[in-house]
Amino acid sequence: MRYAFVAEHRALFSVRAMCRCLRIQPSGFYAWLKNPLSRRAKEDARQTEPLRQAWEDSGKVYGNSKLHDDLLDQGET
């Protein structure tokens, strides 16, 4: 969240000044720019659409356990 703030306001303020105020390392920010999404975040994004589709197909009434069962039936893990 902090890195996203710095990226959004780079045109207005210096990166070093924002990092100092937010108590983050500039090197961490630049590393985040190269790869902003972790493996876990990418996997979550990959599974979001099938979950949303299964939920909408159920009439928006399925809970998490039924959605999990549907994903298993589709071969998702």
PDB file with SEQRES, HELIX, SHEET and CRYST1 records, atoms N, CA, C and O in Angstrom:
SEQRES   1 A   77  MET ARG TYR ALA PHE VAL ALA GLU HIS ARG ALA LEU PHE          
SEQRES   2 A   77  SER VAL ARG ALA MET CYS ARG CYS LEU ARG ILE GLN PRO          
SEQRES   3 A   77  SER GLY PHE TYR ALA TRP LEU LYS ASN PRO LEU SER ARG          
SEQRES   4 A   77  ARG ALA LYS GLU ASP ALA ARG GLN THR GLU PRO LEU ARG          
SEQRES   5 A   77  GLN ALA TRP GLU ASP SER GLY LYS VAL TYR GLY ASN SER          
SEQRES   6 A   77  LYS LEU HIS ASP ASP LEU LEU ASP GLN GLY GLU THR              
HELIX    1 AA1 ARG A    2  GLU A    8  1                                   7    
HELIX    2 AA2 VAL A   15  LEU A   22  1                                   8    
HELIX    3 AA3 PRO A   26  LYS A   34  1                                   9    
HELIX    4 AA4 ARG A   39  ASP A   57  1                                  19    
HELIX    5 AA5 ASN A   64  ASP A   73  1                                  10    
CRYST1    1.000    1.000    1.000  90.00  90.00  90.00 P 1           1          
ATOM      1  N   MET A   1       0.820  -1.179   0.000  1.00  0.00           N  
ATOM      2  CA  MET A   1       0.000   0.000   0.000  1.00  0.00           C  
ATOM      3  C   MET A   1       0.875   1.258   0.000  1.00  0.00           C  
ATOM      4  O   MET A   1       0.593   2.214  -0.722  1.00  0.00           O  
ATOM      5  N   ARG A   2       1.915   1.252   0.797  1.00  0.00           N  
ATOM      6  CA  ARG A   2       2.797   2.417   0.844  1.00  0.00           C  
ATOM      7  C   ARG A   2       3.533   2.591  -0.470  1.00  0.00           C  
ATOM      8  O   ARG A   2       3.690   3.706  -0.967  1.00  0.00           O  
ATOM      9  N   TYR A   3       3.986   1.464  -1.032  1.00  0.00           N  
ATOM     10  CA  TYR A   3       4.700   1.536  -2.299  1.00  0.00           C  
ATOM     11  C   TYR A   3       3.787   2.080  -3.398  1.00  0.00           C  
ATOM     12  O   TYR A   3       4.228   2.862  -4.240  1.00  0.00           O  
ATOM     13  N   ALA A   4       2.531   1.673  -3.392  1.00  0.00           N  
ATOM     14  CA  ALA A   4       1.581   2.161  -4.389  1.00  0.00           C  
ATOM     15  C   ALA A   4       1.385   3.669  -4.238  1.00  0.00           C  
ATOM     16  O   ALA A   4       1.270   4.386  -5.232  1.00  0.00           O  
ATOM     17  N   PHE A   5       1.348   4.139  -3.017  1.00  0.00           N  
ATOM     18  CA  PHE A   5       1.230   5.579  -2.771  1.00  0.00           C  
ATOM     19  C   PHE A   5       2.429   6.318  -3.355  1.00  0.00           C  
ATOM     20  O   PHE A   5       2.272   7.338  -4.026  1.00  0.00           O  
ATOM     21  N   VAL A   6       3.612   5.805  -3.100  1.00  0.00           N  
ATOM     22  CA  VAL A   6       4.833   6.435  -3.618  1.00  0.00           C  
ATOM     23  C   VAL A   6       4.796   6.440  -5.145  1.00  0.00           C  
ATOM     24  O   VAL A   6       5.115   7.453  -5.768  1.00  0.00           O  
ATOM     25  N   ALA A   7       4.415   5.332  -5.743  1.00  0.00           N  
ATOM     26  CA  ALA A   7       4.364   5.251  -7.201  1.00  0.00           C  
ATOM     27  C   ALA A   7       3.365   6.257  -7.773  1.00  0.00           C  
ATOM     28  O   ALA A   7       3.614   6.875  -8.808  1.00  0.00           O  
ATOM     29  N   GLU A   8       2.254   6.407  -7.097  1.00  0.00           N  
ATOM     30  CA  GLU A   8       1.210   7.317  -7.575  1.00  0.00           C  
ATOM     31  C   GLU A   8       1.626   8.781  -7.492  1.00  0.00           C  
ATOM     32  O   GLU A   8       1.191   9.592  -8.309  1.00  0.00           O  
ATOM     33  N   HIS A   9       2.459   9.127  -6.519  1.00  0.00           N  
ATOM     34  CA  HIS A   9       2.823  10.525  -6.285  1.00  0.00           C  
ATOM     35  C   HIS A   9       4.258  10.868  -6.679  1.00  0.00           C  
ATOM     36  O   HIS A   9       4.791  11.898  -6.266  1.00  0.00           O  
ATOM     37  N   ARG A  10       4.881  10.002  -7.479  1.00  0.00           N  
ATOM     38  CA  ARG A  10       6.266  10.240  -7.892  1.00  0.00           C  
ATOM     39  C   ARG A  10       6.443  11.552  -8.641  1.00  0.00           C  
ATOM     40  O   ARG A  10       7.496  12.181  -8.534  1.00  0.00           O  
ATOM     41  N   ALA A  11       5.453  11.969  -9.384  1.00  0.00           N  
ATOM     42  CA  ALA A  11       5.570  13.200 -10.175  1.00  0.00           C  
ATOM     43  C   ALA A  11       5.543  14.446  -9.291  1.00  0.00           C  
ATOM     44  O   ALA A  11       6.062  15.496  -9.669  1.00  0.00           O  
ATOM     45  N   LEU A  12       4.941  14.321  -8.125  1.00  0.00           N  
ATOM     46  CA  LEU A  12       4.792  15.488  -7.249  1.00  0.00           C  
ATOM     47  C   LEU A  12       5.909  15.625  -6.219  1.00  0.00           C  
ATOM     48  O   LEU A  12       6.319  16.738  -5.893  1.00  0.00           O  
ATOM     49  N   PHE A  13       6.402  14.502  -5.708  1.00  0.00           N  
ATOM     50  CA  PHE A  13       7.387  14.520  -4.636  1.00  0.00           C  
ATOM     51  C   PHE A  13       8.542  13.585  -4.979  1.00  0.00           C  
ATOM     52  O   PHE A  13       8.398  12.691  -5.812  1.00  0.00           O  
ATOM     53  N   SER A  14       9.659  13.789  -4.349  1.00  0.00           N  
ATOM     54  CA  SER A  14      10.791  12.887  -4.593  1.00  0.00           C  
ATOM     55  C   SER A  14      10.534  11.551  -3.897  1.00  0.00           C  
ATOM     56  O   SER A  14       9.912  11.487  -2.837  1.00  0.00           O  
ATOM     57  N   VAL A  15      11.026  10.505  -4.518  1.00  0.00           N  
ATOM     58  CA  VAL A  15      10.850   9.165  -3.968  1.00  0.00           C  
ATOM     59  C   VAL A  15      11.526   9.057  -2.612  1.00  0.00           C  
ATOM     60  O   VAL A  15      10.957   8.490  -1.678  1.00  0.00           O  
ATOM     61  N   ARG A  16      12.722   9.588  -2.494  1.00  0.00           N  
ATOM     62  CA  ARG A  16      13.456   9.507  -1.229  1.00  0.00           C  
ATOM     63  C   ARG A  16      12.714  10.224  -0.092  1.00  0.00           C  
ATOM     64  O   ARG A  16      12.669   9.724   1.032  1.00  0.00           O  
ATOM     65  N   ALA A  17      12.140  11.381  -0.381  1.00  0.00           N  
ATOM     66  CA  ALA A  17      11.413  12.124   0.655  1.00  0.00           C  
ATOM     67  C   ALA A  17      10.177  11.349   1.100  1.00  0.00           C  
ATOM     68  O   ALA A  17       9.899  11.258   2.295  1.00  0.00           O  
ATOM     69  N   MET A  18       9.439  10.795   0.150  1.00  0.00           N  
ATOM     70  CA  MET A  18       8.246  10.026   0.518  1.00  0.00           C  
ATOM     71  C   MET A  18       8.624   8.775   1.298  1.00  0.00           C  
ATOM     72  O   MET A  18       7.958   8.419   2.270  1.00  0.00           O  
ATOM     73  N   CYS A  19       9.690   8.111   0.872  1.00  0.00           N  
ATOM     74  CA  CYS A  19      10.130   6.910   1.593  1.00  0.00           C  
ATOM     75  C   CYS A  19      10.541   7.252   3.021  1.00  0.00           C  
ATOM     76  O   CYS A  19      10.245   6.503   3.952  1.00  0.00           O  
ATOM     77  N   ARG A  20      11.213   8.367   3.191  1.00  0.00           N  
ATOM     78  CA  ARG A  20      11.624   8.788   4.524  1.00  0.00           C  
ATOM     79  C   ARG A  20      10.391   9.053   5.401  1.00  0.00           C  
ATOM     80  O   ARG A  20      10.345   8.624   6.553  1.00  0.00           O  
ATOM     81  N   CYS A  21       9.395   9.759   4.854  1.00  0.00           N  
ATOM     82  CA  CYS A  21       8.173  10.057   5.610  1.00  0.00           C  
ATOM     83  C   CYS A  21       7.364   8.805   5.927  1.00  0.00           C  
ATOM     84  O   CYS A  21       6.761   8.701   6.995  1.00  0.00           O  
ATOM     85  N   LEU A  22       7.353   7.856   4.994  1.00  0.00           N  
ATOM     86  CA  LEU A  22       6.573   6.627   5.182  1.00  0.00           C  
ATOM     87  C   LEU A  22       7.357   5.527   5.887  1.00  0.00           C  
ATOM     88  O   LEU A  22       6.833   4.445   6.153  1.00  0.00           O  
ATOM     89  N   ARG A  23       8.619   5.820   6.184  1.00  0.00           N  
ATOM     90  CA  ARG A  23       9.504   4.870   6.871  1.00  0.00           C  
ATOM     91  C   ARG A  23       9.651   3.559   6.107  1.00  0.00           C  
ATOM     92  O   ARG A  23       9.524   2.469   6.664  1.00  0.00           O  
ATOM     93  N   ILE A  24       9.924   3.703   4.811  1.00  0.00           N  
ATOM     94  CA  ILE A  24      10.224   2.550   3.970  1.00  0.00           C  
ATOM     95  C   ILE A  24      11.542   2.818   3.255  1.00  0.00           C  
ATOM     96  O   ILE A  24      11.979   3.964   3.153  1.00  0.00           O  
ATOM     97  N   GLN A  25      12.163   1.772   2.768  1.00  0.00           N  
ATOM     98  CA  GLN A  25      13.440   1.907   2.075  1.00  0.00           C  
ATOM     99  C   GLN A  25      13.216   2.171   0.581  1.00  0.00           C  
ATOM    100  O   GLN A  25      12.398   1.499  -0.047  1.00  0.00           O  
ATOM    101  N   PRO A  26      13.929   3.136   0.014  1.00  0.00           N  
ATOM    102  CA  PRO A  26      13.807   3.363  -1.432  1.00  0.00           C  
ATOM    103  C   PRO A  26      14.147   2.105  -2.241  1.00  0.00           C  
ATOM    104  O   PRO A  26      13.536   1.855  -3.280  1.00  0.00           O  
ATOM    105  N   SER A  27      15.103   1.325  -1.778  1.00  0.00           N  
ATOM    106  CA  SER A  27      15.454   0.106  -2.508  1.00  0.00           C  
ATOM    107  C   SER A  27      14.283  -0.881  -2.538  1.00  0.00           C  
ATOM    108  O   SER A  27      14.084  -1.587  -3.526  1.00  0.00           O  
ATOM    109  N   GLY A  28      13.514  -0.923  -1.453  1.00  0.00           N  
ATOM    110  CA  GLY A  28      12.320  -1.770  -1.421  1.00  0.00           C  
ATOM    111  C   GLY A  28      11.281  -1.292  -2.415  1.00  0.00           C  
ATOM    112  O   GLY A  28      10.615  -2.096  -3.067  1.00  0.00           O  
ATOM    113  N   PHE A  29      11.146   0.020  -2.527  1.00  0.00           N  
ATOM    114  CA  PHE A  29      10.200   0.577  -3.494  1.00  0.00           C  
ATOM    115  C   PHE A  29      10.596   0.212  -4.919  1.00  0.00           C  
ATOM    116  O   PHE A  29       9.758  -0.222  -5.710  1.00  0.00           O  
ATOM    117  N   TYR A  30      11.871   0.387  -5.242  1.00  0.00           N  
ATOM    118  CA  TYR A  30      12.318   0.077  -6.604  1.00  0.00           C  
ATOM    119  C   TYR A  30      12.223  -1.422  -6.898  1.00  0.00           C  
ATOM    120  O   TYR A  30      11.950  -1.812  -8.033  1.00  0.00           O  
ATOM    121  N   ALA A  31      12.445  -2.251  -5.899  1.00  0.00           N  
ATOM    122  CA  ALA A  31      12.269  -3.701  -6.089  1.00  0.00           C  
ATOM    123  C   ALA A  31      10.795  -4.015  -6.330  1.00  0.00           C  
ATOM    124  O   ALA A  31      10.467  -4.867  -7.156  1.00  0.00           O  
ATOM    125  N   TRP A  32       9.910  -3.332  -5.615  1.00  0.00           N  
ATOM    126  CA  TRP A  32       8.468  -3.518  -5.795  1.00  0.00           C  
ATOM    127  C   TRP A  32       8.045  -3.102  -7.202  1.00  0.00           C  
ATOM    128  O   TRP A  32       7.177  -3.736  -7.802  1.00  0.00           O  
ATOM    129  N   LEU A  33       8.652  -2.046  -7.729  1.00  0.00           N  
ATOM    130  CA  LEU A  33       8.311  -1.599  -9.085  1.00  0.00           C  
ATOM    131  C   LEU A  33       8.606  -2.682 -10.118  1.00  0.00           C  
ATOM    132  O   LEU A  33       7.867  -2.835 -11.091  1.00  0.00           O  
ATOM    133  N   LYS A  34       9.682  -3.429  -9.908  1.00  0.00           N  
ATOM    134  CA  LYS A  34      10.038  -4.479 -10.859  1.00  0.00           C  
ATOM    135  C   LYS A  34       9.067  -5.649 -10.806  1.00  0.00           C  
ATOM    136  O   LYS A  34       8.775  -6.254 -11.837  1.00  0.00           O  
ATOM    137  N   ASN A  35       8.567  -5.973  -9.626  1.00  0.00           N  
ATOM    138  CA  ASN A  35       7.666  -7.107  -9.459  1.00  0.00           C  
ATOM    139  C   ASN A  35       6.658  -6.779  -8.362  1.00  0.00           C  
ATOM    140  O   ASN A  35       6.826  -7.217  -7.225  1.00  0.00           O  
ATOM    141  N   PRO A  36       5.614  -6.016  -8.683  1.00  0.00           N  
ATOM    142  CA  PRO A  36       4.690  -5.558  -7.649  1.00  0.00           C  
ATOM    143  C   PRO A  36       3.803  -6.640  -7.045  1.00  0.00           C  
ATOM    144  O   PRO A  36       3.316  -6.473  -5.927  1.00  0.00           O  
ATOM    145  N   LEU A  37       3.582  -7.746  -7.755  1.00  0.00           N  
ATOM    146  CA  LEU A  37       2.713  -8.793  -7.227  1.00  0.00           C  
ATOM    147  C   LEU A  37       3.527 -10.004  -6.777  1.00  0.00           C  
ATOM    148  O   LEU A  37       4.382 -10.506  -7.507  1.00  0.00           O  
ATOM    149  N   SER A  38       3.244 -10.453  -5.581  1.00  0.00           N  
ATOM    150  CA  SER A  38       3.889 -11.662  -5.082  1.00  0.00           C  
ATOM    151  C   SER A  38       3.286 -12.883  -5.776  1.00  0.00           C  
ATOM    152  O   SER A  38       2.266 -12.782  -6.456  1.00  0.00           O  
ATOM    153  N   ARG A  39       3.922 -14.021  -5.597  1.00  0.00           N  
ATOM    154  CA  ARG A  39       3.377 -15.264  -6.156  1.00  0.00           C  
ATOM    155  C   ARG A  39       1.978 -15.510  -5.622  1.00  0.00           C  
ATOM    156  O   ARG A  39       1.080 -15.911  -6.362  1.00  0.00           O  
ATOM    157  N   ARG A  40       1.803 -15.267  -4.327  1.00  0.00           N  
ATOM    158  CA  ARG A  40       0.498 -15.493  -3.711  1.00  0.00           C  
ATOM    159  C   ARG A  40      -0.557 -14.567  -4.299  1.00  0.00           C  
ATOM    160  O   ARG A  40      -1.680 -14.997  -4.564  1.00  0.00           O  
ATOM    161  N   ALA A  41      -0.207 -13.297  -4.507  1.00  0.00           N  
ATOM    162  CA  ALA A  41      -1.153 -12.345  -5.083  1.00  0.00           C  
ATOM    163  C   ALA A  41      -1.524 -12.737  -6.512  1.00  0.00           C  
ATOM    164  O   ALA A  41      -2.678 -12.584  -6.912  1.00  0.00           O  
ATOM    165  N   LYS A  42      -0.567 -13.239  -7.281  1.00  0.00           N  
ATOM    166  CA  LYS A  42      -0.853 -13.688  -8.639  1.00  0.00           C  
ATOM    167  C   LYS A  42      -1.791 -14.888  -8.623  1.00  0.00           C  
ATOM    168  O   LYS A  42      -2.719 -14.968  -9.428  1.00  0.00           O  
ATOM    169  N   GLU A  43      -1.550 -15.813  -7.711  1.00  0.00           N  
ATOM    170  CA  GLU A  43      -2.408 -16.994  -7.591  1.00  0.00           C  
ATOM    171  C   GLU A  43      -3.816 -16.588  -7.159  1.00  0.00           C  
ATOM    172  O   GLU A  43      -4.799 -17.123  -7.673  1.00  0.00           O  
ATOM    173  N   ASP A  44      -3.920 -15.656  -6.229  1.00  0.00           N  
ATOM    174  CA  ASP A  44      -5.231 -15.165  -5.807  1.00  0.00           C  
ATOM    175  C   ASP A  44      -5.973 -14.527  -6.970  1.00  0.00           C  
ATOM    176  O   ASP A  44      -7.171 -14.751  -7.141  1.00  0.00           O  
ATOM    177  N   ALA A  45      -5.270 -13.735  -7.768  1.00  0.00           N  
ATOM    178  CA  ALA A  45      -5.894 -13.092  -8.924  1.00  0.00           C  
ATOM    179  C   ALA A  45      -6.346 -14.134  -9.944  1.00  0.00           C  
ATOM    180  O   ALA A  45      -7.395 -13.980 -10.571  1.00  0.00           O  
ATOM    181  N   ARG A  46      -5.559 -15.191 -10.110  1.00  0.00           N  
ATOM    182  CA  ARG A  46      -5.920 -16.246 -11.056  1.00  0.00           C  
ATOM    183  C   ARG A  46      -7.196 -16.960 -10.625  1.00  0.00           C  
ATOM    184  O   ARG A  46      -8.001 -17.348 -11.471  1.00  0.00           O  
ATOM    185  N   GLN A  47      -7.387 -17.137  -9.331  1.00  0.00           N  
ATOM    186  CA  GLN A  47      -8.547 -17.870  -8.834  1.00  0.00           C  
ATOM    187  C   GLN A  47      -9.781 -16.998  -8.642  1.00  0.00           C  
ATOM    188  O   GLN A  47     -10.878 -17.522  -8.451  1.00  0.00           O  
ATOM    189  N   THR A  48      -9.625 -15.699  -8.688  1.00  0.00           N  
ATOM    190  CA  THR A  48     -10.744 -14.809  -8.422  1.00  0.00           C  
ATOM    191  C   THR A  48     -11.860 -14.959  -9.445  1.00  0.00           C  
ATOM    192  O   THR A  48     -13.028 -15.063  -9.070  1.00  0.00           O  
ATOM    193  N   GLU A  49     -11.522 -14.972 -10.725  1.00  0.00           N  
ATOM    194  CA  GLU A  49     -12.560 -15.040 -11.762  1.00  0.00           C  
ATOM    195  C   GLU A  49     -13.364 -16.335 -11.708  1.00  0.00           C  
ATOM    196  O   GLU A  49     -14.592 -16.274 -11.775  1.00  0.00           O  
ATOM    197  N   PRO A  50     -12.730 -17.516 -11.591  1.00  0.00           N  
ATOM    198  CA  PRO A  50     -13.549 -18.737 -11.470  1.00  0.00           C  
ATOM    199  C   PRO A  50     -14.448 -18.720 -10.222  1.00  0.00           C  
ATOM    200  O   PRO A  50     -15.580 -19.201 -10.266  1.00  0.00           O  
ATOM    201  N   LEU A  51     -13.948 -18.175  -9.126  1.00  0.00           N  
ATOM    202  CA  LEU A  51     -14.776 -18.075  -7.918  1.00  0.00           C  
ATOM    203  C   LEU A  51     -15.958 -17.147  -8.138  1.00  0.00           C  
ATOM    204  O   LEU A  51     -17.089 -17.463  -7.769  1.00  0.00           O  
ATOM    205  N   ARG A  52     -15.685 -16.003  -8.742  1.00  0.00           N  
ATOM    206  CA  ARG A  52     -16.765 -15.041  -8.991  1.00  0.00           C  
ATOM    207  C   ARG A  52     -17.810 -15.643  -9.931  1.00  0.00           C  
ATOM    208  O   ARG A  52     -19.010 -15.459  -9.730  1.00  0.00           O  
ATOM    209  N   GLN A  53     -17.352 -16.356 -10.950  1.00  0.00           N  
ATOM    210  CA  GLN A  53     -18.275 -16.969 -11.900  1.00  0.00           C  
ATOM    211  C   GLN A  53     -19.128 -18.041 -11.224  1.00  0.00           C  
ATOM    212  O   GLN A  53     -20.335 -18.107 -11.456  1.00  0.00           O  
ATOM    213  N   ALA A  54     -18.514 -18.875 -10.396  1.00  0.00           N  
ATOM    214  CA  ALA A  54     -19.269 -19.917  -9.685  1.00  0.00           C  
ATOM    215  C   ALA A  54     -20.284 -19.299  -8.733  1.00  0.00           C  
ATOM    216  O   ALA A  54     -21.397 -19.806  -8.591  1.00  0.00           O  
ATOM    217  N   TRP A  55     -19.906 -18.217  -8.089  1.00  0.00           N  
ATOM    218  CA  TRP A  55     -20.813 -17.541  -7.164  1.00  0.00           C  
ATOM    219  C   TRP A  55     -21.999 -16.937  -7.908  1.00  0.00           C  
ATOM    220  O   TRP A  55     -23.136 -17.043  -7.451  1.00  0.00           O  
ATOM    221  N   GLU A  56     -21.741 -16.301  -9.056  1.00  0.00           N  
ATOM    222  CA  GLU A  56     -22.828 -15.719  -9.831  1.00  0.00           C  
ATOM    223  C   GLU A  56     -23.715 -16.803 -10.427  1.00  0.00           C  
ATOM    224  O   GLU A  56     -24.931 -16.627 -10.504  1.00  0.00           O  
ATOM    225  N   ASP A  57     -23.127 -17.926 -10.853  1.00  0.00           N  
ATOM    226  CA  ASP A  57     -23.913 -19.035 -11.389  1.00  0.00           C  
ATOM    227  C   ASP A  57     -24.837 -19.631 -10.333  1.00  0.00           C  
ATOM    228  O   ASP A  57     -25.885 -20.183 -10.667  1.00  0.00           O  
ATOM    229  N   SER A  58     -24.459 -19.524  -9.075  1.00  0.00           N  
ATOM    230  CA  SER A  58     -25.280 -20.070  -7.990  1.00  0.00           C  
ATOM    231  C   SER A  58     -26.418 -19.141  -7.601  1.00  0.00           C  
ATOM    232  O   SER A  58     -27.194 -19.461  -6.700  1.00  0.00           O  
ATOM    233  N   GLY A  59     -26.530 -17.999  -8.264  1.00  0.00           N  
ATOM    234  CA  GLY A  59     -27.535 -17.019  -7.869  1.00  0.00           C  
ATOM    235  C   GLY A  59     -27.060 -16.181  -6.704  1.00  0.00           C  
ATOM    236  O   GLY A  59     -27.856 -15.567  -5.993  1.00  0.00           O  
ATOM    237  N   LYS A  60     -25.744 -16.164  -6.519  1.00  0.00           N  
ATOM    238  CA  LYS A  60     -25.083 -15.382  -5.459  1.00  0.00           C  
ATOM    239  C   LYS A  60     -25.494 -15.845  -4.054  1.00  0.00           C  
ATOM    240  O   LYS A  60     -25.613 -15.044  -3.127  1.00  0.00           O  
ATOM    241  N   VAL A  61     -25.709 -17.164  -3.926  1.00  0.00           N  
ATOM    242  CA  VAL A  61     -26.105 -17.697  -2.621  1.00  0.00           C  
ATOM    243  C   VAL A  61     -25.112 -18.702  -2.046  1.00  0.00           C  
ATOM    244  O   VAL A  61     -25.200 -19.035  -0.864  1.00  0.00           O  
ATOM    245  N   TYR A  62     -24.165 -19.197  -2.855  1.00  0.00           N  
ATOM    246  CA  TYR A  62     -23.210 -20.184  -2.361  1.00  0.00           C  
ATOM    247  C   TYR A  62     -22.286 -19.567  -1.321  1.00  0.00           C  
ATOM    248  O   TYR A  62     -21.908 -18.400  -1.417  1.00  0.00           O  
ATOM    249  N   GLY A  63     -21.935 -20.365  -0.333  1.00  0.00           N  
ATOM    250  CA  GLY A  63     -20.940 -19.964   0.645  1.00  0.00           C  
ATOM    251  C   GLY A  63     -19.568 -20.463   0.232  1.00  0.00           C  
ATOM    252  O   GLY A  63     -19.395 -21.049  -0.837  1.00  0.00           O  
ATOM    253  N   ASN A  64     -18.606 -20.220   1.094  1.00  0.00           N  
ATOM    254  CA  ASN A  64     -17.228 -20.568   0.730  1.00  0.00           C  
ATOM    255  C   ASN A  64     -17.010 -22.066   0.578  1.00  0.00           C  
ATOM    256  O   ASN A  64     -16.233 -22.480  -0.282  1.00  0.00           O  
ATOM    257  N   SER A  65     -17.665 -22.887   1.377  1.00  0.00           N  
ATOM    258  CA  SER A  65     -17.433 -24.331   1.266  1.00  0.00           C  
ATOM    259  C   SER A  65     -17.995 -24.887  -0.042  1.00  0.00           C  
ATOM    260  O   SER A  65     -17.364 -25.741  -0.664  1.00  0.00           O  
ATOM    261  N   LYS A  66     -19.152 -24.426  -0.464  1.00  0.00           N  
ATOM    262  CA  LYS A  66     -19.735 -24.884  -1.727  1.00  0.00           C  
ATOM    263  C   LYS A  66     -18.914 -24.363  -2.904  1.00  0.00           C  
ATOM    264  O   LYS A  66     -18.718 -25.091  -3.876  1.00  0.00           O  
ATOM    265  N   LEU A  67     -18.434 -23.137  -2.841  1.00  0.00           N  
ATOM    266  CA  LEU A  67     -17.583 -22.600  -3.902  1.00  0.00           C  
ATOM    267  C   LEU A  67     -16.287 -23.396  -3.996  1.00  0.00           C  
ATOM    268  O   LEU A  67     -15.799 -23.670  -5.093  1.00  0.00           O  
ATOM    269  N   HIS A  68     -15.735 -23.764  -2.852  1.00  0.00           N  
ATOM    270  CA  HIS A  68     -14.511 -24.579  -2.838  1.00  0.00           C  
ATOM    271  C   HIS A  68     -14.767 -25.921  -3.514  1.00  0.00           C  
ATOM    272  O   HIS A  68     -13.951 -26.389  -4.309  1.00  0.00           O  
ATOM    273  N   ASP A  69     -15.908 -26.538  -3.194  1.00  0.00           N  
ATOM    274  CA  ASP A  69     -16.261 -27.820  -3.819  1.00  0.00           C  
ATOM    275  C   ASP A  69     -16.406 -27.667  -5.335  1.00  0.00           C  
ATOM    276  O   ASP A  69     -15.973 -28.543  -6.084  1.00  0.00           O  
ATOM    277  N   ASP A  70     -17.007 -26.567  -5.795  1.00  0.00           N  
ATOM    278  CA  ASP A  70     -17.158 -26.329  -7.226  1.00  0.00           C  
ATOM    279  C   ASP A  70     -15.799 -26.184  -7.904  1.00  0.00           C  
ATOM    280  O   ASP A  70     -15.593 -26.706  -8.999  1.00  0.00           O  
ATOM    281  N   LEU A  71     -14.879 -25.483  -7.263  1.00  0.00           N  
ATOM    282  CA  LEU A  71     -13.540 -25.323  -7.835  1.00  0.00           C  
ATOM    283  C   LEU A  71     -12.818 -26.658  -7.915  1.00  0.00           C  
ATOM    284  O   LEU A  71     -12.116 -26.926  -8.890  1.00  0.00           O  
ATOM    285  N   LEU A  72     -12.983 -27.492  -6.906  1.00  0.00           N  
ATOM    286  CA  LEU A  72     -12.370 -28.820  -6.940  1.00  0.00           C  
ATOM    287  C   LEU A  72     -12.948 -29.655  -8.082  1.00  0.00           C  
ATOM    288  O   LEU A  72     -12.223 -30.395  -8.746  1.00  0.00           O  
ATOM    289  N   ASP A  73     -14.263 -29.530  -8.308  1.00  0.00           N  
ATOM    290  CA  ASP A  73     -14.900 -30.252  -9.407  1.00  0.00           C  
ATOM    291  C   ASP A  73     -14.360 -29.798 -10.763  1.00  0.00           C  
ATOM    292  O   ASP A  73     -14.294 -30.586 -11.706  1.00  0.00           O  
ATOM    293  N   GLN A  74     -13.976 -28.528 -10.855  1.00  0.00           N  
ATOM    294  CA  GLN A  74     -13.446 -27.977 -12.107  1.00  0.00           C  
ATOM    295  C   GLN A  74     -11.956 -28.282 -12.276  1.00  0.00           C  
ATOM    296  O   GLN A  74     -11.370 -27.964 -13.310  1.00  0.00           O  
ATOM    297  N   GLY A  75     -11.356 -28.887 -11.277  1.00  0.00           N  
ATOM    298  CA  GLY A  75      -9.939 -29.222 -11.362  1.00  0.00           C  
ATOM    299  C   GLY A  75      -9.031 -28.141 -10.807  1.00  0.00           C  
ATOM    300  O   GLY A  75      -7.811 -28.251 -10.933  1.00  0.00           O  
ATOM    301  N   GLU A  76      -9.572 -27.119 -10.206  1.00  0.00           N  
ATOM    302  CA  GLU A  76      -8.761 -26.069  -9.588  1.00  0.00           C  
ATOM    303  C   GLU A  76      -8.307 -26.540  -8.219  1.00  0.00           C  
ATOM    304  O   GLU A  76      -9.023 -27.269  -7.532  1.00  0.00           O  
ATOM    305  N   THR A  77      -7.122 -26.123  -7.830  1.00  0.00           N  
ATOM    306  CA  THR A  77      -6.632 -26.470  -6.492  1.00  0.00           C  
ATOM    307  C   THR A  77      -6.233 -25.235  -5.747  1.00  0.00           C  
ATOM    308  O   THR A  77      -5.794 -25.320  -4.600  1.00  0.00           O  
TER     309      THR A  77                                                      
END                                                                             
